Amino acid sequence: MLNSQLIAPSIHIKHAFLAFRDTVLFDNLNFVLPAGKITSLLGPSGIGKSTLLRLIANLITPEIAKRENTTVRAAITCNNNIAISAQVAYMAQADLLLPWLTARDNVLLGARLRGLLTSDDTKRAELILQQVGLNHATNLLPNELSGGMKQRVALARTLFENKPIVLMDEPFSALDTITRYKLQTLAAELLKNRTVLLITHDPLEALRLSDEIYIMSGHPAIVHAPLDLTTPTPRDPSESGLIELQIKLLHELTRLQGERI
């Protein structure tokens, strides 16, 4: 549960710019992530979605930009006037678990690196592992876990940070269909009231989890006006109108992908 003192803010992205070598991927990109909502961002591969996520998370230093031959800049602010870097947790597509640490110690990694690990943290990590269905696996190493279990540990580590902003880069794309469905449901329940940006290539995943869906397209890319969804998440795929929306999104993404070939 999100600490009651941490109120999820809205995030305002203004004048975002990304160039890879001499190719401008987006320029003067502007949009808002609403407070306490899950927003999905869809679009063709290579359009800059993951880099935009890293830019919002403040993960691109000048040294990294130089090494990656990129030029990036943006004005990114929160409506609570607190630096986004102090409010954000990031979950990547890969689980990024350290192989020599147990599931519990992987969840506790951030606190340990900050030198702030307490016995209460250990208890909270175990509680979160229980929430994600891994109370039996707290002492197991990553090589003893299935792919779905590893992603549950990664989700638990993200939740342990207890941040009001969560950025997720295709976190479930490498999983089988049933495991992905279960983790989507779990994430929707555990991330309620946080400001979440989810990068995904799966229209159904976006429709199941999101309050808003943006599509990113063009050369340079722009972010199209969002699709607003008002029913509670996580949505059942059989929910009225969801299949029609999935087909609509899939057709639009197919069209945009064709434009890039």
Secondary structure, 3 states (H helix, E strand, C coil): CCCCCCCCCCEEEEEEEEEECCEEEEEEEEEEECCCCEEEEECCCCCCHHHHHHHHCCCCCHHHHHHCCEEEEEEEEECCCCCHHHCEEEECCCCCCCCCCCHHHHHCHHHHHCCCCCHHHHHHHHHHHHHCCCCCCCCCCHHHCCHHHHHHHHHHHHHHCCCCEEEEECCCCCCCHHHHHHHHHHHHHHCCCCEEEEECCCHHHHHHHCCEEEEEEECCEEECCCEECCCCCCCCCCCCCHHHHHHHHHHHHHHHHHHHC
